[in-house]
Amino acid sequence: LSDIQGYAYREDVGARNLERALKLYRPLRPDVILNDGDINDHGRDLDFVRWYRRRCVETLGPVPHVACVGNHELGFVPNELRSTRSYESIRREFNSIFGYEAEAKVIHLEIRGFDFFAIHLDNEKEYGTDAVEELERGLVAASRRDPSKSIFVVSHYHPYDTVFCSTYDDRDRRLRNLLNRF
């Protein structure tokens, strides 16, 4: 799932689209749900992320979620709320909604013998060096456990030069260079 950008009320387009997607996924009984962020449309609160998580559990059951914050969760915070809605506090709140370690910038779940990672943005525009290095350590460990198995990485922004329009700046070259090694 990607870029739902919703508000926590059923009349919202994001909420309606989520309900349609969940209805399609339910008979497929997914093993995991991947979400690359922008679940919420803004960073004032994470009410829609909570609603999204609850609807996923109610519709699909306790399916593991591999999710990262997007620029909409971290950004679009009014200046008057910036003192209480820092990037770090938003990431901690997001992590708590999904049951991740509060301070994690990289999420790692092993599901049915496969490694799934999600890397959080450090701010609205980029991944932090510490998160990229943590992801690298996780990828190295996962590839050593079983070099023949695929490793899955969820990121909000497409790694540099992997899809149309992913070359508009250099911010994702580090992630692309890292992923090329695996």
Secondary structure in CASP SS format (residue, H / E / C, confidence):
PFRMAT SS
TARGET T0000
AUTHOR 0000-0000-0000
METHOD secondary structure of the structure
MODEL  1
L C 1.00
S C 1.00
D C 1.00
I C 1.00
Q C 1.00
G E 1.00
Y C 1.00
A C 1.00
Y C 1.00
R C 1.00
E C 1.00
D C 1.00
V H 1.00
G H 1.00
A H 1.00
R H 1.00
N H 1.00
L H 1.00
E H 1.00
R H 1.00
A H 1.00
L H 1.00
K H 1.00
L H 1.00
Y H 1.00
R H 1.00
P H 1.00
L H 1.00
R C 1.00
P C 1.00
D C 1.00
V C 1.00
I E 1.00
L E 1.00
N E 1.00
D C 1.00
G C 1.00
D C 1.00
I C 1.00
N E 1.00
D C 1.00
H C 1.00
G C 1.00
R C 1.00
D C 1.00
L C 1.00
D H 1.00
F H 1.00
V H 1.00
R H 1.00
W H 1.00
Y H 1.00
R H 1.00
R H 1.00
R H 1.00
C H 1.00
V H 1.00
E H 1.00
T H 1.00
L H 1.00
G C 1.00
P C 1.00
V C 1.00
P C 1.00
H E 1.00
V E 1.00
A E 1.00
C C 1.00
V C 1.00
G C 1.00
N H 1.00
H H 1.00
E H 1.00
L H 1.00
G C 1.00
F C 1.00
V C 1.00
P C 1.00
N H 1.00
E H 1.00
L H 1.00
R C 1.00
S C 1.00
T C 1.00
R C 1.00
S C 1.00
Y H 1.00
E H 1.00
S H 1.00
I H 1.00
R H 1.00
R H 1.00
E H 1.00
F H 1.00
N H 1.00
S H 1.00
I H 1.00
F H 1.00
G C 1.00
Y C 1.00
E C 1.00
A C 1.00
E C 1.00
A C 1.00
K C 1.00
V E 1.00
I E 1.00
H E 1.00
L E 1.00
E E 1.00
I E 1.00
R C 1.00
G C 1.00
F E 1.00
D E 1.00
F E 1.00
F E 1.00
A E 1.00
I E 1.00
H C 1.00
L C 1.00
D C 1.00
N C 1.00
E C 1.00
K C 1.00
E C 1.00
Y C 1.00
G C 1.00
T H 1.00
D H 1.00
A H 1.00
V H 1.00
E H 1.00
E H 1.00
L H 1.00
E H 1.00
R H 1.00
G H 1.00
L H 1.00
V H 1.00
A H 1.00
A H 1.00
S H 1.00
R H 1.00
R H 1.00
D C 1.00
P C 1.00
S C 1.00
K C 1.00
S C 1.00
I E 1.00
F E 1.00
V E 1.00
V E 1.00
S E 1.00
H C 1.00
Y C 1.00
H C 1.00
P C 1.00
Y C 1.00
D C 1.00
T C 1.00
V C 1.00
F C 1.00
C C 1.00
S C 1.00
T C 1.00
Y C 1.00
D C 1.00
D C 1.00
R C 1.00
D C 1.00
R H 1.00
R H 1.00
L H 1.00
R H 1.00
N H 1.00
L H 1.00
L H 1.00
N H 1.00
R C 1.00
F C 1.00
END
